């Protein structure tokens, strides 16, 4: 087929596709609305659709120059509108086997209901559906007959801005998709690079992006793409995680104080990903990318810009220290080197402000470091919580997904005993209940938290006990003698065993799932990241048996957890009352 005939054929394909979209009113109905309950097509509409489908048959035949474009459009249409499954799916099947047909319809049905369940406009039980069908959805991602279907649906689900449990399942499905890309021995024909690229372009902004793609995962993906010589087909991976910041300046603006309304810069950058990439990747990887034309590296910090390279290294060092609360000397070294490079930055003062803001945005420890790091840095000024949040999102400083997915702590009190938990009952749940006479001695309090307002202070009691001076640990309770106890945990991956400790403690005692007690000299203390009370109240509020009128769950998933816990407590109380009555 000559060039002119090819262009005409492509135009016919697009015209036919547009007619199908017009017939089904795609311009007036969103993708998510199409997966909700809709009226069936009339017999006349079905006949028109059948004629349009027949037009596409010739264009999707193997060997035709229009085959790839036509198949791509057919896949898109079947994924975006469930009415088109049975009409267009035969164009995708290479076998007339009934099993193949049913397999494709099963995948379509699974993911269509998943989209429907996650759309807040519907009343579909989202979390329950995703939980009940998680194994089947996971299997569909690894399907060898239709490897392209599940990722196409996943691409659409990334637009739903999920939170809570729905977000958790979406992240797990996404990770399975990425794992398939990394482990596929023969990705050609199994991985659609354009779909992968578009998925990365739709990842949520801010620190939640860490849940979808950790620094190490990004590094592994880049290495795999380079190995397959496919890096130019997934430019969004580089643009999303390594885009170079851009400084904005206004010569008429005199710097007096910082505010979100007069931001001096804009950027989308994750310094941790950069640091992980440099430390985990082959030293020759960037050189190999540069030798191939640098296309994926354009406008990124990987493109040999020494200033932004040092910027990332400095912030990367800052954000890695959080487990000890101590500033490493490398932070000072990177910042010192940065100052030597800023002579060529216009305006230099703007960049220095950017550097100080980013240090201060991490937490109070880095704020203190920024104030004293080097005399040449501008004096730290108080930033609003909104502006600090913006800076944290811009640089991707790590927070704690534990409190993003479960944004609260529970405190169970039984007489003189206290049990601290997150999204579950104390280990084991019968510990407090068996010691409580029909739950009459039990009370439950809740503290709302967010992942960007706290950090874990790492304590190794064999070397040095906990000293809370100059730290702001989260209070668990106050003893009768006035002794303060602080929320702490022992982490046995992936489980957090919560407990509490006092100042000067060298060990912690915690209870496992079997109700057995253990002692450890290595533990974490939950600590406030900032001093601004407006960012998080850090207040225990009564939840049961009487609820504090000022308490309110801060997310839909937290509200559902509250309902389940209240229901369980009422059930246990009623069961205990019946038992004693008997």
Order of alpha helices (4+ residues) and beta strands (2+ residues): alpha-alpha-alpha-alpha-alpha-alpha-alpha-alpha-alpha-alpha-alpha-alpha-alpha-alpha-beta-beta-alpha-alpha-alpha-alpha-alpha-alpha-alpha-alpha-beta-beta-alpha-beta-beta-beta-beta-beta-beta-beta-beta-beta-alpha
